[in-house]
Amino acid sequence: MSDPINALRTKLDADRVGNELVARALTATLRRFDDQSDPDGDPWPDYIKTSESKDGTRYSKYERMKRVKRPGKPLGVFDAHMRRDLATSEREIKPESAALLLGSQPAQVAKISWFDEGGGNGPRPARTIGISELEMGRIVDDVINKVLE
């Protein structure tokens, strides 16, 4: 006869559950990044227009440069380094917590923070990367329910 308590402990193993939670949180974070939306699903703000072109269209200096060097690339994507940094973020799984450490190198963390928080050289809006607490709550509920099936 199997021990139901040990069976439950096996199902709720911290590494197993933590890895699944972090994997799903990363998938949701990358989906938001690709959709160019903040954790609440609102679109990221566009570039702040600081100068005018010959045809009267207003662009930021970065936006003008990006239109020439990387036409058609969305916000947050120049050479896809930031998305790759997000996708390869370190996972920290402990018995009491599971975390996704965005960016594994100090330079990556600085770039992601700069993009996420805004500011820097001149006026630049924050473009928050991540998922909402509500979405994370749904992920947690889904993972726990799936594990307990």
VENGI-V575961 format. One record per residue. N is the residue number from 0. RES is the residue in three letters. SS is DSSP state (@ for helix, = for strand, . for the rest). PHI is phi as a letter, one per 30 degrees, with the letter a starting at -180 (NA if undefined). OMEGA is omega as a letter, one per 20 degrees, with the letter a starting at -180 (none if undefined). Layout:
n=N res=RES ss=SS phi=PHI omega=OMEGA
n=N res=RES ss=SS phi=PHI omega=OMEGA
This chain:
n=0 res=MET ss=. phi=NA omega=a
n=1 res=SER ss=. phi=d omega=r
n=2 res=ASP ss=. phi=d omega=a
n=3 res=PRO ss=@ phi=d omega=r
n=4 res=ILE ss=@ phi=d omega=r
n=5 res=ASN ss=@ phi=d omega=r
n=6 res=ALA ss=@ phi=d omega=r
n=7 res=LEU ss=@ phi=d omega=r
n=8 res=ARG ss=@ phi=d omega=r
n=9 res=THR ss=@ phi=d omega=r
n=10 res=LYS ss=@ phi=d omega=a
n=11 res=LEU ss=. phi=c omega=r
n=12 res=ASP ss=. phi=e omega=a
n=13 res=ALA ss=@ phi=e omega=a
n=14 res=ASP ss=@ phi=d omega=a
n=15 res=ARG ss=@ phi=d omega=a
n=16 res=VAL ss=@ phi=d omega=a
n=17 res=GLY ss=@ phi=d omega=r
n=18 res=ASN ss=@ phi=d omega=r
n=19 res=GLU ss=@ phi=d omega=r
n=20 res=LEU ss=@ phi=d omega=a
n=21 res=VAL ss=@ phi=d omega=r
n=22 res=ALA ss=@ phi=d omega=r
n=23 res=ARG ss=@ phi=d omega=r
n=24 res=ALA ss=@ phi=d omega=r
n=25 res=LEU ss=@ phi=d omega=r
n=26 res=THR ss=@ phi=e omega=r
n=27 res=ALA ss=@ phi=d omega=r
n=28 res=THR ss=@ phi=d omega=r
n=29 res=LEU ss=@ phi=d omega=r
n=30 res=ARG ss=@ phi=d omega=r
n=31 res=ARG ss=@ phi=d omega=r
n=32 res=PHE ss=@ phi=d omega=a
n=33 res=ASP ss=@ phi=d omega=r
n=34 res=ASP ss=@ phi=d omega=a
n=35 res=GLN ss=. phi=h omega=r
n=36 res=SER ss== phi=b omega=r
n=37 res=ASP ss=. phi=d omega=a
n=38 res=PRO ss=. phi=e omega=r
n=39 res=ASP ss=. phi=d omega=r
n=40 res=GLY ss=. phi=j omega=r
n=41 res=ASP ss=. phi=d omega=a
n=42 res=PRO ss== phi=d omega=r
n=43 res=TRP ss=. phi=d omega=r
n=44 res=PRO ss=. phi=d omega=r
n=45 res=ASP ss=. phi=d omega=r
n=46 res=TYR ss=. phi=d omega=r
n=47 res=ILE ss=. phi=d omega=a
n=48 res=LYS ss=. phi=d omega=a
n=49 res=THR ss=. phi=c omega=r
n=50 res=SER ss== phi=b omega=a
n=51 res=GLU ss== phi=c omega=r
n=52 res=SER ss=. phi=d omega=a
n=53 res=LYS ss=. phi=d omega=a
n=54 res=ASP ss=. phi=d omega=r
n=55 res=GLY ss=. phi=j omega=r
n=56 res=THR ss=. phi=d omega=a
n=57 res=ARG ss== phi=c omega=r
n=58 res=TYR ss== phi=b omega=r
n=59 res=SER ss=. phi=d omega=r
n=60 res=LYS ss=@ phi=e omega=r
n=61 res=TYR ss=@ phi=d omega=a
n=62 res=GLU ss=@ phi=d omega=r
n=63 res=ARG ss=@ phi=d omega=a
n=64 res=MET ss=@ phi=d omega=a
n=65 res=LYS ss=@ phi=d omega=r
n=66 res=ARG ss=@ phi=d omega=a
n=67 res=VAL ss=@ phi=d omega=a
n=68 res=LYS ss=@ phi=d omega=a
n=69 res=ARG ss=. phi=b omega=a
n=70 res=PRO ss=. phi=d omega=r
n=71 res=GLY ss=. phi=i omega=r
n=72 res=LYS ss=. phi=d omega=a
n=73 res=PRO ss=. phi=d omega=r
n=74 res=LEU ss=. phi=e omega=r
n=75 res=GLY ss=. phi=i omega=a
n=76 res=VAL ss=. phi=b omega=r
n=77 res=PHE ss=. phi=c omega=r
n=78 res=ASP ss=. phi=c omega=r
n=79 res=ALA ss=. phi=i omega=r
n=80 res=HIS ss=@ phi=d omega=a
n=81 res=MET ss=@ phi=d omega=r
n=82 res=ARG ss=@ phi=d omega=r
n=83 res=ARG ss=@ phi=d omega=r
n=84 res=ASP ss=@ phi=d omega=r
n=85 res=LEU ss=@ phi=d omega=a
n=86 res=ALA ss=@ phi=d omega=a
n=87 res=THR ss=. phi=c omega=r
n=88 res=SER ss=. phi=e omega=r
n=89 res=GLU ss== phi=d omega=r
n=90 res=ARG ss== phi=c omega=r
n=91 res=GLU ss== phi=b omega=a
n=92 res=ILE ss== phi=c omega=r
n=93 res=LYS ss== phi=b omega=r
n=94 res=PRO ss=. phi=e omega=a
n=95 res=GLU ss=. phi=c omega=a
n=96 res=SER ss== phi=a omega=r
n=97 res=ALA ss== phi=b omega=a
n=98 res=ALA ss== phi=b omega=r
n=99 res=LEU ss== phi=c omega=a
n=100 res=LEU ss== phi=c omega=a
n=101 res=LEU ss=. phi=d omega=a
n=102 res=GLY ss=. phi=i omega=a
n=103 res=SER ss=. phi=c omega=r
n=104 res=GLN ss=. phi=b omega=a
n=105 res=PRO ss=@ phi=e omega=r
n=106 res=ALA ss=@ phi=d omega=r
n=107 res=GLN ss=@ phi=d omega=r
n=108 res=VAL ss=@ phi=d omega=r
n=109 res=ALA ss=@ phi=d omega=a
n=110 res=LYS ss=@ phi=d omega=a
n=111 res=ILE ss=@ phi=d omega=r
n=112 res=SER ss=@ phi=d omega=r
n=113 res=TRP ss=@ phi=e omega=a
n=114 res=PHE ss=@ phi=d omega=a
n=115 res=ASP ss=@ phi=d omega=a
n=116 res=GLU ss=@ phi=c omega=a
n=117 res=GLY ss=. phi=i omega=r
n=118 res=GLY ss=. phi=i omega=a
n=119 res=GLY ss=. phi=i omega=a
n=120 res=ASN ss=. phi=d omega=r
n=121 res=GLY ss=. phi=i omega=a
n=122 res=PRO ss=. phi=d omega=r
n=123 res=ARG ss=. phi=b omega=a
n=124 res=PRO ss=. phi=d omega=r
n=125 res=ALA ss=. phi=d omega=r
n=126 res=ARG ss=. phi=b omega=a
n=127 res=THR ss=. phi=d omega=r
n=128 res=ILE ss=. phi=c omega=r
n=129 res=GLY ss=. phi=k omega=a
n=130 res=ILE ss=. phi=b omega=a
n=131 res=SER ss=. phi=d omega=r
n=132 res=GLU ss=@ phi=d omega=r
n=133 res=LEU ss=@ phi=d omega=r
n=134 res=GLU ss=@ phi=d omega=r
n=135 res=MET ss=@ phi=d omega=r
n=136 res=GLY ss=@ phi=d omega=r
n=137 res=ARG ss=@ phi=d omega=r
n=138 res=ILE ss=@ phi=d omega=r
n=139 res=VAL ss=@ phi=d omega=r
n=140 res=ASP ss=@ phi=e omega=a
n=141 res=ASP ss=@ phi=d omega=a
n=142 res=VAL ss=@ phi=d omega=a
n=143 res=ILE ss=@ phi=d omega=r
n=144 res=ASN ss=@ phi=d omega=r
n=145 res=LYS ss=@ phi=d omega=a
n=146 res=VAL ss=@ phi=d omega=a
n=147 res=LEU ss=@ phi=d omega=r
n=148 res=GLU ss=. phi=d omega=none
